[in-house]
Amino acid sequence: MSYATALLATHANLLGTLDNLITKAESHAKGEALLQARLAEDMFPLSTQIRFTVTQVIVALDRLGNLGIASLDESEITTFAEAHKRIAAAREMVANTDPSTWPAANDLVEFTLPNGMAFAMQAHEYCRDWATAQLYFHLMAVYTILRMEGLSIGKIDYVGYMLKYMKQPAT
């Protein structure tokens, strides 16, 4: 399996997880005020963590697939419906991405963060060491905020995509 195919599958799975978590969050007693919950005062709220999770997928697709995305939607998510809409758009991008157009695994990927930090690494390293780690970080922040706020979710909600691999018990 190519690094591109692996990353696309990971992104598809984790966007599904995010969508499922948002669906469950809609039943929370706080309603959409929950979007302002945060783990600590110096951390971003749930709404931003959702946006960052989606953005990590889009940025990786843009950098590796040369999509030429001029700008990202950096506006804050204010409703669960808006969160679902952004997740659906990212899922569609993942589904419509052709991994054969991505650079070779050893080709260089260079990028600069808004704070000025610059990185250069091979494409497969970018996927393994940056894109995947960033996606998991922000998704785990979403999960943790929801748990801290008392939402009844567990590991199966985080890795629900694993159910497609579950074997029936032997009789």
Secondary structure as GFF3:
##gff-version 3
##sequence-region A 1 171
A	DSSP	alpha_helix	3	25	.	.	.	ID=ss1
A	DSSP	three_ten_helix	31	36	.	.	.	ID=ss2
A	DSSP	alpha_helix	46	65	.	.	.	ID=ss3
A	DSSP	alpha_helix	80	95	.	.	.	ID=ss4
A	DSSP	three_ten_helix	99	101	.	.	.	ID=ss5
A	DSSP	beta_strand	108	112	.	.	.	ID=ss6
A	DSSP	beta_strand	118	122	.	.	.	ID=ss7
A	DSSP	alpha_helix	123	125	.	.	.	ID=ss8
A	DSSP	pi_helix	126	131	.	.	.	ID=ss9
A	DSSP	alpha_helix	132	148	.	.	.	ID=ss10
A	DSSP	alpha_helix	155	158	.	.	.	ID=ss11
A	DSSP	three_ten_helix	160	165	.	.	.	ID=ss12
###
